Amino acid sequence: MFENRYLIISVTCFNILFIFSNIWLFRRAYEPVINSIKSVQYQQQFVPILYNRVPKCASTLMKMLFVKQSRLLNFKFLEAKVYTEYKLNQVEQKHFVNKLMNNSKTLTLFERHIYFIDFNRHQHIQPFYINLLRNPLERAISDYYYSRYMCTVKRKTCFRMNLAYINETLDDCIIRNENQPHVCTSLEHGVHSAIAFFCGQSSYCEGYKTIEEALWQAKSNIVKYYKLIGITENLFKTFSVMEHVLPQFFANISKLYLRQKKKRIWETPKAYRIEPNNRTKEILYKALKYEIDLYTYVKRRLDRRYDEIFSAKKKIE
């Protein structure tokens, strides 16, 4: 009996040592980045990172990773408690800008569902914008049913959705709006435009009749102000670029992701997600042509950035 107790104690001690050694090795991987941050910490005013997250683009997973990164790399992660106010008037924009820039004395990553804001118009430097996009068809389907779940089951918010259509499936919506299927991917049906998040606060950024202008403005803002935009369909490529472009925030985030038990987080239970038929998907795909244009543009930009980074690394090696 004494030998058995001794064996149990030995095994337990070994397990504890194994766990702590893993933690030590993992934190050691971050030390070079932490030291480089400390060396410049009092030499500059840090430009904050603004993650103006598009709904239904893995933002819950990203927030979870960012919280852990902030603890490992000693930066401030601020999570907004406002989820539905994307479009702000001038006074609200000014308040938001001032609030964010007041945190620029230290490394800060701020997240919120919000349309792009031009900080220069409020006499401030632009933050480094980041974001993620998802296949527009899959995102629209997910958003359609998530909005209904939040409104009817969770009873948290119905945002700007028309409650007359609350129990309507996507298949039914397409049948009713066959001559104008884009209606089924509008805010009144619970689907958000990704284009508007990059276009900005102007009224034309949300309207379907002005969507070509909004798309042009979205691409212009991406080129000028976005440090990086990833895609959910290739998170490893996204993380690789993040690690290179902003290592003070995202160093070793790929390793952190691999350690996660949950690689994907569903917020809408399967019982409330109804898969549309193939005909509906074909019609929606055509109706989402401008969103697909933006997604394709962002994906090519990410691919090009990834190739530039790793071709340069191969030359050095």
C-alpha positions in Angstrom: 0.0 0.0 0.0 2.9 2.3 0.8 4.5 1.6 -2.5 1.2 2.4 -4.3 0.9 5.7 -2.5 4.5 6.5 -3.4 3.8 5.7 -7.1 0.7 8.0 -7.1 2.6 10.9 -5.6 5.5 10.4 -8.1 3.1 10.3 -11.1 1.2 13.4 -9.8 4.5 15.3 -9.3 5.6 14.3 -12.8 2.4 15.6 -14.3 2.6 18.9 -12.5 6.2 19.4 -13.7 5.2 18.5 -17.2 2.4 21.1 -17.3 4.6 23.9 -15.8 7.5 23.1 -18.2 5.0 23.4 -21.2 3.8 26.7 -19.9 7.4 27.9 -19.4 8.4 26.9 -23.0 5.3 28.5 -24.4 5.9 31.8 -22.6 9.6 31.7 -23.6 8.6 31.8 -27.3 7.1 35.2 -26.6 10.1 36.7 -24.7 11.8 38.3 -27.8 8.7 40.2 -28.7 8.0 41.3 -25.1 11.6 42.6 -24.7 11.3 44.5 -28.0 8.1 46.1 -26.9 9.6 47.2 -23.5 12.6 48.7 -25.3 10.5 51.2 -27.1 7.6 51.5 -24.7 8.5 55.0 -23.5 9.9 56.3 -26.8 6.7 56.8 -28.8 2.9 57.2 -28.8 1.5 53.9 -29.8 -1.0 53.7 -32.7 -3.9 51.6 -31.5 -5.3 48.7 -33.4 -9.0 48.9 -34.3 -10.7 45.6 -35.2 -14.0 46.8 -36.6 -15.3 43.3 -36.9 -17.8 42.2 -39.5 -20.6 40.0 -38.0 -20.3 36.3 -38.5 -16.7 36.2 -39.5 -15.1 34.2 -36.7 -15.0 37.2 -34.4 -15.9 35.2 -31.2 -12.9 33.0 -31.9 -10.6 36.0 -32.6 -11.7 37.7 -29.4 -10.8 34.6 -27.4 -7.4 34.5 -29.0 -6.8 38.2 -28.6 -7.6 38.0 -24.9 -5.0 35.4 -24.4 -2.5 37.2 -26.6 -2.9 40.4 -24.6 -2.0 38.5 -21.4 1.1 36.9 -23.0 2.3 40.1 -24.7 1.2 42.6 -22.2 -1.0 44.8 -24.3 -4.4 46.2 -23.6 -7.4 44.5 -25.2 -10.6 46.5 -25.0 -13.8 44.7 -25.8 -16.9 46.9 -26.7 -20.2 46.2 -25.0 -22.1 47.8 -27.9 -23.1 45.3 -30.5 -25.7 46.9 -32.8 -24.7 50.6 -33.3 -22.5 50.5 -36.4 -23.5 53.9 -37.9 -22.8 56.9 -35.7 -23.6 60.6 -36.1 -20.8 63.2 -36.0 -21.1 63.7 -32.2 -21.0 60.0 -31.6 -18.0 59.6 -33.9 -16.1 62.3 -32.1 -16.8 60.6 -28.8 -15.7 57.2 -30.1 -12.5 58.6 -31.7 -11.5 60.5 -28.5 -12.2 57.4 -26.3 -10.0 55.2 -28.5 -7.1 57.7 -28.9 -7.0 58.3 -25.1 -5.7 54.7 -24.9 -2.8 55.4 -27.4 -0.3 55.8 -24.6 0.1 52.1 -24.4 -0.3 49.1 -26.8 -4.0 48.8 -27.3 -6.2 46.6 -29.4 -9.9 47.7 -29.5 -12.7 45.7 -31.0 -16.2 46.6 -32.0 -18.9 46.0 -34.6 -18.6 49.4 -36.3 -18.4 50.9 -39.8 -15.1 52.5 -40.8 -14.5 55.9 -39.3 -12.0 58.4 -40.8 -10.1 59.6 -37.8 -8.4 62.4 -39.8 -11.7 64.2 -40.0 -11.7 64.4 -36.2 -8.1 65.7 -36.1 -6.5 62.4 -35.0 -4.2 60.0 -36.7 -5.7 56.8 -38.1 -5.5 53.7 -36.0 -4.2 50.5 -37.7 -7.4 48.8 -38.9 -7.7 45.0 -39.1 -10.6 42.7 -40.0 -11.6 39.3 -41.2 -14.0 38.3 -44.0 -15.9 35.1 -44.7 -17.3 33.5 -47.9 -20.2 35.9 -48.5 -22.8 33.2 -49.2 -21.9 31.2 -46.0 -21.8 34.5 -44.0 -25.2 35.6 -45.3 -26.9 32.3 -44.5 -25.3 32.3 -41.0 -26.2 36.0 -40.4 -29.8 35.4 -41.5 -30.5 32.7 -38.9 -28.3 34.1 -36.2 -30.3 37.4 -36.3 -33.5 35.5 -35.8 -32.1 33.4 -33.0 -30.9 36.5 -31.1 -34.3 38.2 -31.6 -36.8 35.4 -30.9 -34.9 33.0 -28.6 -32.3 35.0 -26.8 -34.5 38.1 -26.9 -31.4 40.4 -26.9 -31.9 42.5 -30.0 -33.8 42.6 -33.2 -31.7 45.5 -34.5 -33.3 46.9 -37.7 -35.0 43.7 -38.7 -38.6 43.8 -40.0 -40.4 41.5 -37.5 -43.0 40.7 -40.2 -40.3 38.4 -41.7 -39.0 36.9 -38.4 -40.3 33.4 -39.1 -39.5 33.3 -42.7 -36.8 30.9 -44.0 -34.3 31.9 -46.6 -36.0 29.6 -49.1 -39.4 31.3 -48.5 -37.8 34.8 -48.7 -36.3 34.0 -52.1 -39.6 32.7 -53.4 -41.4 35.9 -52.2 -38.6 38.2 -53.6 -37.6 36.3 -56.7 -37.4 39.5 -58.8 -35.3 41.3 -56.2 -33.4 38.5 -54.2 -30.9 41.1 -52.8 -33.7 42.1 -50.4 -33.2 38.8 -48.5 -29.6 39.8 -47.7 -30.5 43.3 -46.4 -30.7 44.6 -42.8 -34.4 44.4 -42.7 -34.0 40.6 -43.1 -31.2 40.5 -40.5 -28.2 40.3 -42.9 -25.4 42.9 -42.6 -23.4 44.2 -45.6 -19.6 43.6 -45.2 -19.0 46.4 -47.7 -20.5 48.9 -45.3 -18.0 48.0 -42.6 -15.1 49.1 -44.9 -16.9 51.8 -46.8 -17.7 54.0 -43.7 -20.4 56.2 -42.1 -21.8 57.8 -45.2 -25.4 57.0 -46.1 -24.5 55.5 -49.5 -22.4 52.8 -47.8 -25.6 50.9 -46.7 -27.9 51.4 -49.7 -28.2 48.7 -52.5 -28.8 51.4 -55.2 -25.4 52.9 -54.3 -23.5 49.7 -53.7 -21.1 50.1 -56.6 -20.0 53.5 -55.1 -19.8 51.8 -51.7 -17.7 49.0 -53.0 -15.2 51.4 -54.6 -14.9 53.4 -51.4 -14.5 50.2 -49.4 -11.5 49.1 -51.5 -10.0 52.6 -51.3 -10.2 52.5 -47.5 -8.7 49.0 -47.4 -5.7 50.1 -49.4 -5.1 53.3 -47.4 -6.0 52.3 -43.8 -6.1 48.5 -43.3 -3.0 46.9 -42.0 -4.4 43.5 -42.7 -7.6 41.7 -43.5 -7.8 37.9 -43.2 -10.2 35.3 -44.4 -11.9 32.7 -42.2 -11.4 30.0 -44.9 -7.6 30.1 -44.4 -6.9 31.0 -40.8 -3.3 29.7 -40.9 -2.4 32.0 -43.8 -4.2 34.8 -42.0 -2.3 34.2 -38.7 1.0 33.9 -40.6 0.6 37.4 -42.1 -0.6 38.8 -38.7 2.5 37.5 -37.0 4.7 39.2 -39.5 2.8 42.5 -39.9 2.1 43.2 -36.2 4.3 40.9 -34.1 3.8 43.0 -31.0 0.2 41.9 -30.9 0.1 38.6 -32.8 3.5 36.9 -32.3 3.0 33.1 -32.2 -0.8 33.4 -32.6 -0.7 30.3 -34.9 0.7 28.2 -32.0 -1.9 29.6 -29.7 -4.7 28.6 -32.2 -3.3 25.1 -32.5 -3.5 24.7 -28.7 -7.2 25.6 -28.7 -9.6 22.7 -28.3 -12.3 24.5 -30.2 -11.1 25.5 -33.6 -14.5 26.9 -34.5 -17.2 28.5 -32.4 -20.9 28.2 -33.3 -23.2 30.7 -31.7 -26.4 29.6 -33.4 -27.6 26.1 -32.3 -28.1 23.7 -35.2 -31.8 23.5 -34.5 -32.1 27.2 -35.5 -30.0 27.0 -38.7 -31.9 25.8 -41.7 -29.8 24.9 -44.7 -31.2 26.5 -47.9 -31.8 24.4 -51.0 -29.5 24.6 -54.0 -31.8 26.8 -56.0 -31.8 29.4 -53.2 -28.0 29.2 -52.9 -27.6 29.8 -56.7 -29.9 32.8 -56.6 -28.2 34.3 -53.5 -24.8 33.8 -55.0 -25.7 36.0 -57.9 -27.4 38.5 -55.6 -24.2 38.8 -53.5 -22.0 39.6 -56.5 -20.7 42.9 -55.0 -19.9 41.2 -51.6 -18.2 38.4 -53.5 -16.2 41.0 -55.4 -15.0 42.5 -52.1 -14.2 39.1 -50.7 -12.2 38.1 -53.8 -10.3 41.4 -53.7 -9.4 40.8 -50.0 -8.4 37.2 -50.6 -6.1 38.1 -53.5 -4.5 40.9 -51.3 -3.9 38.4 -48.5 -2.4 35.8 -50.9 -0.1 38.4 -52.4 1.0 39.7 -48.9 1.7 36.1 -47.8 3.7 35.3 -50.9 5.8 38.5 -50.5 6.6 37.7 -46.9 7.6 34.1 -47.4 9.4 34.6 -50.7 11.5 37.3 -48.9 12.2 34.8 -46.1 13.4 32.2 -48.5 15.8 34.6 -50.2 17.3 35.5 -46.7 17.7 31.8 -45.9 
